[in-house]
Structure formats: C-alpha cells, structure tokens
Amino acid sequence: MTPEAAKLEVAVALYRDRKMSMGRAAKIAEIPRTQFQKELGQRGVTVNYDVREFEDDLMAIEKLLPR
C-alpha cells in the first residue's frame, strides 16, 4: 500500500466512525473535498449530514434568493 492510499484509508475510517469532519478527513487524505466525497461513495460510506447542517444550508439558500 502506498503512503497516499494509507492516508486515504485512515481518513475514510475516521470520517465513517464520526471522529472527524469531512473537511479534516480530506486534508488528512491530502485530496480535495469533492474527491473525498467520491471516494466515500465508492466505498458505500454514508455522508454525515445532520439537522443543524440542513438548517444552516436552508438559511444560506434563503439569503441568496431574491426578495
């Protein structure tokens, strides 16, 4: 296993076990967050997205909408 692959495996495990955010895990893996999300999908790892994050996203969208 290459060092890059090992970093990715550790990052995926930490994220899967909810010990680390997606952003931090992507940094450990040394890949962009979007690529990390793809890696999670390929491994069948569910994205952690809670009610608070959903509400934050809704507020951000509302700010962008014309009034």
Secondary structure, 3 states (H helix, E strand, C coil): CCHHHHHHHHHHHHHHCCCCCHHHHHHHHCCCHHHHHHHHHHHCCCCCCCHHHHHHHHHHHHHHCCC
